[in-house]
Amino acid sequence: MTTIYASAAEALRDLVRDGDTIAVGGFGLSGNPTDLIEALRDSGARDLTIVSNNMGVDGRGLGILLENKQVAKVLASYVGENKLFAQQFLSGELDVEFVPQGTLAERLRAGGAGIPAFYTKTGVGTPVAEGKPHADFDGETYLLERGIVADVSLVHAFRADRAGNLVYRHTARNFNPLVATAGRTTLVEAEHIEDVDYLDPDAVVTPGIFVQRLVKALPRVKDIEQRTVRQRPASAGQPEAGAAADSTTHTFATA
């Protein structure tokens, strides 16, 4: 059963403990459950294991947990945007398990589906495979990967109803549906919560059975990792490109 809370801090209160494994949705800064991440920082929980595609950037997204020295281990696919992450990793402060992106998605899906492990060819013959069981199938070598089940999952959705059913918006969907199913307790911040009607069942991406706690996301300007500016090309009936107004191209924009 899904319970709606007044704030992210209230939803997270008395839930996270030191040493917990926290799965977090998002890709770059797109689809980050920002309110819940800030509430996690404010909770003061330490020695956390974070499972996420990446660790945000310096000072934003999951980067704020690194700044607060709350993270002991990270399972992620990409960390190139965060200098503090690199510093803590190289200094030995942070234990890091790099996971191929597709494997990370499947490990979360498997955990949410009750599948304890699966075999994949991805990573065979690389450092990713070190220490993992191998097996041969039809003359090909595969390695065993464990499903991921988190103590707590933090998710960002576009719309929700009071039963906890969720839909996502464009690229902000990314890892969020997988993370939602992989948590023993799943907390969701949604930009819009239906007060009266339920979502169209045919549109639901994550059924409410996976969602235990729900909160309305605070209105905020969405972060953009990289902002590049170019001249808008001229078209028929418009001034030449040199006289055209600048347009902004957003890379990794939050949808």
PEHULIN-V132841 format. One record per backbone hydrogen bond with DSSP energy under -1.0 kcal/mol. CO is the residue of the C=O (numbers start at 0). NH is the residue of the N-H. E is the energy in kcal/mol with one decimal. If there is no record, write none. Layout:
co: [CO	CO]
nh: [NH	NH]
e: [E	E]
This chain:
co: [2	6	7	8	11	16	19	20	20	21	22	26	29	31	32	33	34	35	36	37	38	40	45	47	47	48	49	50	52	52	56	59	59	60	61	61	62	63	64	65	69	71	72	73	74	75	78	81	82	83	84	85	86	87	87	88	94	96	99	100	101	102	103	104	105	106	106	107	108	109	115	117	119	120	122	125	126	128	132	134	136	139	141	142	144	149	151	152	153	154	156	157	158	159	160	164	165	165	166	166	168	169	172	174	175	176	177	181	184	185	185	186	187	188	189	191	199	205	206	207	211	212	213	214	225	227	229	234	239	246	248	250]
nh: [213	10	11	12	14	19	48	150	151	50	153	29	26	33	36	37	38	39	40	41	42	43	18	71	72	21	74	23	76	77	59	56	62	63	64	65	66	67	69	68	47	94	49	96	51	98	81	85	86	87	88	89	90	92	93	91	73	75	103	104	105	106	107	108	109	110	147	111	112	114	146	144	142	123	125	128	129	131	143	141	139	136	134	119	117	183	22	186	24	188	190	191	166	193	163	160	204	205	157	158	171	172	175	178	179	180	181	149	152	211	212	154	214	156	216	159	202	165	209	210	2	187	4	189	250	248	246	237	242	229	227	225]
e: [-2.6	-2.1	-1.9	-1.2	-1.8	-1.9	-2.5	-1.5	-1.8	-2.8	-2.8	-2.0	-2.2	-2.0	-2.4	-2.4	-2.1	-2.2	-2.3	-2.4	-1.2	-1.2	-2.5	-2.8	-1.9	-3.3	-2.7	-2.7	-1.9	-2.3	-2.1	-1.2	-1.8	-1.6	-1.3	-1.1	-2.0	-1.2	-2.2	-1.5	-2.6	-2.5	-2.6	-3.1	-2.2	-2.4	-1.5	-1.6	-2.3	-2.6	-2.4	-2.7	-1.8	-1.7	-1.5	-1.1	-2.3	-1.6	-2.8	-2.2	-2.2	-2.7	-2.1	-2.4	-3.0	-2.2	-2.8	-2.2	-1.5	-2.9	-2.4	-3.1	-2.9	-2.0	-2.0	-1.8	-1.2	-2.0	-2.7	-2.9	-2.0	-2.9	-2.2	-2.1	-2.3	-2.7	-2.3	-3.1	-2.4	-2.5	-1.6	-1.5	-2.1	-3.1	-2.4	-1.3	-2.8	-1.5	-1.7	-1.8	-1.9	-1.7	-1.9	-2.5	-2.4	-1.1	-1.1	-2.5	-2.5	-1.6	-2.1	-2.2	-2.3	-2.5	-2.8	-2.0	-2.1	-2.5	-1.9	-1.6	-2.4	-2.5	-3.2	-2.3	-2.0	-2.0	-1.8	-2.4	-1.4	-1.6	-1.9	-1.4]
